[in-house]
Amino acid sequence: MSLAMELSWVGCGITRNAFMADLAAAYHEKTGVNINISGGGATKGIRAITSKQADIGGACRFTLNMSREEAAATMVPVAWDALVVVVHKSNPIESISLSQLRSLYQGKITNWSQLGGKKQPLELLIRQGKISGVGYTLRKHLFEDPKAVFIGHQEFPSSGPLEKNVEVNPNAIAVTGVASAYKRDFKILKLEGRDPSFENIRTGDYLLYRPLYLVLSKSSPNSKESDRFIQFALGPKGREIIRNNQVVPYFDGMLLLQKRFDDWKRFIRESLAQN
């Protein structure tokens, strides 16, 4: 292996902000291999790999069924992320329910007073398209419909600009990944009265969760080195780095997969029946 070897990583900003910089730095220290990191979203993180435009991808959603552009991607879950509702730090709101969140994206909640806040309009910020990592996961979790229409006030091409807007916009409300949110200057709301803490995510007590993936293609010229990096991310040192970024390593929650699936399905059925 050449010490001058370089790999390219492209993917969702949430995965990048969550742990990729620290993982890449540790891997370089261990092996001498540089990993150049750039964003672009979960879809790009998958499709850049299958089109051989990058060596490793980062995605916060799984491949789409029947998508030829994504069929050759190998998806490796490495961590658990939580989707969190975020507002400006001056906002007095502390918590939101899943029912309120569903109504918000349906356009039924348009004023902060409907959430227990001041009587003034709110602005829902959303991601462009329906297959972004956050948007796709929300549609599946809130409505069990990946094609559900969201009624927002402003759309953003990626999570970074959306998060920056929440930092400066007192009327903004949005959803993003918790690992990325921790590094921003805004307020993270409780969901159903529960904080998105490391332990609540690990145990499944916080309901809005999803895996974060590293992506590779077995036919890529650098696939062997890409696989070595992913195995490093899954190993003891990689998991330690992920935990230090307040993110739950995937294997830490493996025994809770079925519990989370059953709990979530029961909760969504009960919630939909009430509407």
N, C-alpha and C positions, 0 to 999 in steps of 0.2 A: 504494500500500500504506500503510495506516495504521500509525503507530508504536505505537498502542495495541492493535494486533491481538494476540490470544492463541490459541494452539493447545493442545489437551489431548492428553497422551500417557498411555497405560495399558498395562501389560504385565508380563512376567515380571521378577521381582526380579533375576535374574542379568543380564539385558540392561540393566536400570536401573542396577545397581551397576557394570556393566562400563564404560560410557562415556556414558550418556545425560545425566547432570548436566553433564558438561564440554561435550558437544556442544551442549546447550541453551543454556548460558552463552555459548559462542562465537557461536552463531547469533543470540542476542539482541544481542550486541555488534556484530555485522555488520549486522543488519537492523532491530533494535528490536522484533522479534516475541518475545513471551514464550511459553514452553512450560511448561505446568503438568504435573508428572510425578506419577503415582501407580502403585502396583503392582497385584497381583491375579493374576498368573500368565499363562502363555502362552496358555491357552484364552481368558481374558478379553481378552488383548491382541489376539486375532484377532476374537472375536465382538463386542467393543465397537465395533469399526470397522464391521463389516457391519451392525450395528444402529444406527449413527450416534450412539453414545453418547460417542465420542471421535474425534479427528481423526487421530491416529497411534497405532499399536500397536507393541508390542515382543514378539517371540516367539522361543523357542528350539526350536521344532519347526515343520514345515510343516503346511499345512492337511490335515485328515483327508479321506480319500477318501469320497465319497458324503455328506458333511455339508452339508446345506442352509444351516446357520447360518454356514458358513465359505466357501461357494462364491464369494461376491462379493469376497473379500479379495485384494488384490494384495500378494504377498510379495516383498520385495526383500532379498536377502542382503547384509549389510554387514560381517560379521566372522566369524571362526572362533573357536569356544570349545572348550575341552577339558572333558570330564567327569573330575573327580578324586575319589579316595577320601580322605576326611578323618577324622581321629581327634583325640582330646584331645592337647594338646601334651606331656603327660607320658607318653604311650604309647611304649613302646620299639620298636614295629613300624616298619620303614622302607619296606617294599615289599610289594606284593601282585600276584599273577598274575591274568590274566583267568579262568583255570580256577577259582581260589579265589574270585574275585568272583562268578562264576556260581553256585558252590556256596553261597556266602553268601546270595544272594537266593533260593535254593531251600530254605533252612532246614537245609542239611547241615552248615554250620559255625556252631556256637553258643558256642564257647569260644575265648578268645584263644590258648590253647595250640595250637590247630589252625593258627594263623597264625604260630607261632613265638614267641608271647608268654607271659605268665603264665597259670597255670591258674586262670582265673576267667571267668564268663559275659560274653559281649559283648551289646550291644544295637544291633541294626540299625534305623536311623531311615529311614523312607521317606516319599515324598510321597503324599498322598491321591489316589485315582483312578488310572486308567491312561492318561490323556491329558495329564498335566502334561508340560512340556517335558523335564524330567530323566527322569521315569518312562517316557515314551513312547520316548525315545531309548535308554535302557538296555534296554528290552524288545526293541527292534529290533536293537541291537548285540550283546547277550549271548545272545539266544535266537532272533532272527529271527522273533519272535512278539509283536505289539503287545498281545496279550491274555494274555501270560504272568502267572501269579500270583506275587507277591512275598510272602515270609513275613518280616515285620518285627515289631519290638517296639512301635513307636510311629509313628503317621502324623501328618503336618503339612500344613496347607493351602497353605503356600508355602515357598520356600527360606529366607527370612529367619529364621523361628522355628526351622527345622531346624538351620541353621548356628549359631544362638545356643546351642542345646542341646549341640551338639558342643563348644563352647567351655568348657562348665562340667561336662560329664558324662564322667568318666574311662573309662566303659565303652562309650561311643557310637562308632559307625562309620556313615558315610553317604557319599553321592555328591552333589556339587554342581558348579557351573560354576567353572572356574579363575579367571576374572576376578573373580568375587565372593569366592572363597576367599582370594585374595591380601589382601583387606582385612579378614580375620578373624584371630583369635588362636588358631589351632589348627595341627595338623601336616597337611601334604599328603603322602600316600604316593606313592612311585614306582609305576608300573604296568609290569610286565614289566621291572623294573630301570631304567626310563626316567623322567626328570623331565618334567613338563608345561611345559617351558620354551618361550619364544617360538619359538626356532628348531626345536625338536622338533615343535611343532605345525605350524609353517609347512611343514616338509619331509615331514610325515606319519610321522615316526619314533615319535610318540606316537599310539597307535591310537584312543583314545576321543575323537573330535572331532565337532563338528556346527556347522552355520551358525547365526548369530544374525540374525534378520530384523527389519526395520522394515516395518510393515504400513499400507496405506492403502486407501481405497475411492474409486474414480474418481467415484462419485456423491455423495460427501460435499460439503457446501457449501464447505469449506475445502480441497478436494483439491489445488488449484493450489499453495497455500502449503505444504501438507504435502509435495507432491512436490518443491518447492524445497528444503525442509529435508533431505529424503532425498538429493537430489543434492549438497547441501552435505556430508552425512555421507560420501558416496562420493568426494568431491573431495579434493584435496591436503591442505587444512586438516583436514577430517574424518578422513582416514586418519592424519594426524599425531597428532591427539587420541586416536584409538583405539590407536595404537601406544604412546603415552605412558601408557596404562592397562594396558600389558602384554598387549594383545589383538591378534591378527593380523587386519589388514584383509582383507576377502574377496578383493580383487583380488591381494593378495600371494600367495595360494595357488591362483590360478586354474589355472596350468599343471600343478598337482599333483592336480587333481580325479580324473582317470582313474587315476593311479597309486595314490591312496589307495583308490579304489573297488576296484581289482583286489587290492591288498595285503590290504584288510580281508576281502573275500570269501574269499580263499585261507586267511587265518588262521582265520576263523570256521568254515570247512568242516573244517579240520584239527583244531580244538579240539573241535568237536562229535563228530567221528569217534573221538576218544580217550575220550569219556564213554560 
